[in-house]
Amino acid sequence: MVFLALTPVGLVEALRVRGDSADAVWCGSDVISQADYAALEDVNVSRLIYPLQGEPGDVLAGAIDTIEEHHPGETVWVERCA
């Protein structure tokens, strides 16, 4: 299973709820700074090089396509922002 966090709170929640530390978590560049990402000790978190929050649907779809390339056949859970 793969989680896509769209907000900093979503990233924290995804890291908390994933059932197995092998579950991957992805996020946009606007969710965690490069410095904080580099300091993460969790090796199964990936940070896209572009932001996602507030972007058009095609940007989110592209992020999901990227995730699917890296995790073929996996279910991708996407944070919903109200």
Number of C-alpha atoms within 10 A of each C-alpha: 15 21 24 25 26 23 21 14 11 19 21 12 14 22 19 11 10 15 10 10 14 13 15 22 24 23 27 23 19 17 23 17 12 12 8 8 15 11 9 10 8 14 10 14 20 16 20 16 11 14 19 20 17 10 10 9 10 9 15 19 11 11 20 17 13 13 21 15 11 10 14 11 9 14 11 18 14 17 17 10 10 3
